[in-house]
Amino acid sequence: MKIESKTVHWGDRRKTGDFRPVTTPIYTAASYAYDSMDQLDRVFAMEESGPSYARYDNPTRSALEELLRELEGGAGAIACASGMSALHMAVLSALMDRPKHVIAANLMYGATTSMLMNIFGPMGVETTHVDICDLPAFEGALAETKPGAVVMETVANPLLRVGPMDKIAELCRRAEVPLIVDNTFATPLLVRPLELGANIVCHSATKYLAGHGDVLGGAIIADQAHFDTIRTLSRTIGPVMIPFESYLTMRGIKTLALRVERQCANACRVASFLATHPRVERVYFAGDPKHPDAQTISRLFPKDRYTGLVAFEIAGAARPEVFRFMEKLNMVVRATSLGDVHTMVLYPAMASHRDLSPKHRERLGIRDNLLRISVGIEAVDDILADLDQALAV
Ligand SMILES: Cc1ncc(COP(=O)(O)O)c(C=O)c1O
């Protein structure tokens, strides 16, 4: 099956008793009864498939995990309570028996940077931040720090830079360091990090995977060498997705291919519109032929599909002008998320990167006139018209 067909069928139609539902229902039971103690023993020992206890597994969640595992091409998957719990578990599992040092991309979702500094830091884990698009700098940091893990995003938040993941994965493989990739922005429809040599993939399922702005969830998918530790952690701590969110996420994924196709096409139009708008100083878009990582992008991404994300700077704008633009939007939603069916605009300085100091943001190139659009599936003319009237002085 091609990936677009797998998004629709995989994980469903498991035989349950005497019938086989066409789509997976919501199972809310916390525990299960067995025909015999022998069967209980086999299920709890994982020698026979079947649910045991809600922290360990759940039939609705297991169906989603089977789908996620297949889409990313991993040995196993855990659907998590949030994207951050997936990232937390990924870093924790990688460092359990390795040096307590992480190399992290300098541009990432703010909470991921905060997690490394404010949660792992006080526990003795040192983080070295590198420009993940500068391969020699990364190679130098890898040799110098000998880390226990490397963490990067397929498309770096919020300036939409794309690091050479295939080459980074090869360097990590040679150094025997696990590579953790947050693939939230790309989704497995555009890039599959495990196929490029990464070891652990994380998602905020809250975004494209669920796709309708009504789920908080995450996912972690790993290769064989790393999955057992992750499963043990998950079964012990239980940062797992609840059955209702699992159901909604699986339902959302059925239209992932259609949504991503439309979002990517709409984003190309939005990027071209902004690039010629007199009030726009600069546009950041992975499909821009002049993008600093254009070579990497053409190697890693399918042609004409560069995510639904576009960032831009309003010429000469300080916070009051940015606020005015945001408040003039009619259809486009001012909201702090991405990947939904509706178009959303986020102000990184006040949302995703709020926790970083102004100096830190400035160092990263996140200016006070920067906005990030997550382009939705609406009629593109309506999106362009709304942006145009909001930009008018
Ligand atoms: C790239 C990326 N990774 C992880 C997260 C965290 O996900 P969640 O909010 O589901 O915990 C986000 C949230 O915006 C994100 O944008």
The ligand as an SDF file (V2000), in Angstrom:
LIG
                    3D

 16 16  0  0  0  0  0  0  0  0999 V2000
    7.6590   21.5170   16.7020 C   0  0  0  0  0  0  0  0  0  0  0  0
    6.9180   21.2660   17.9780 C   0  0  0  0  0  0  0  0  0  0  0  0
    7.2890   20.2450   18.7550 N   0  0  0  0  0  0  0  0  0  0  0  0
    6.6510   19.9770   19.9180 C   0  0  0  0  0  0  0  0  0  0  0  0
    5.6010   20.7550   20.3420 C   0  0  0  0  0  0  0  0  0  0  0  0
    4.9260   20.4370   21.6490 C   0  0  0  0  0  0  0  0  0  0  0  0
    3.7300   19.7780   21.4240 O   0  0  0  0  0  0  0  0  0  0  0  0
    2.4970   19.7300   22.4620 P   0  0  0  0  0  0  0  0  0  0  0  0
    1.9960   21.1240   22.6000 O   0  0  0  0  0  0  0  0  0  0  0  0
    1.5350   18.7840   21.8220 O   0  0  0  0  0  0  0  0  0  0  0  0
    3.0450   19.2220   23.7460 O   0  0  0  0  0  0  0  0  0  0  0  0
    5.1730   21.8280   19.5680 C   0  0  0  0  0  0  0  0  0  0  0  0
    4.0440   22.6690   20.0130 C   0  0  0  0  0  0  0  0  0  0  0  0
    3.7520   23.7010   19.4480 O   0  0  0  0  0  0  0  0  0  0  0  0
    5.8530   22.1030   18.3440 C   0  0  0  0  0  0  0  0  0  0  0  0
    5.5040   23.1430   17.5660 O   0  0  0  0  0  0  0  0  0  0  0  0
  1  2  1  0
  2  3  1  0
  2 15  2  0
  3  4  2  0
  4  5  1  0
  5  6  1  0
  5 12  2  0
  6  7  1  0
  7  8  1  0
  8  9  2  0
  8 10  1  0
  8 11  1  0
 12 13  1  0
 12 15  1  0
 13 14  2  0
 15 16  1  0
M  END
$$$$
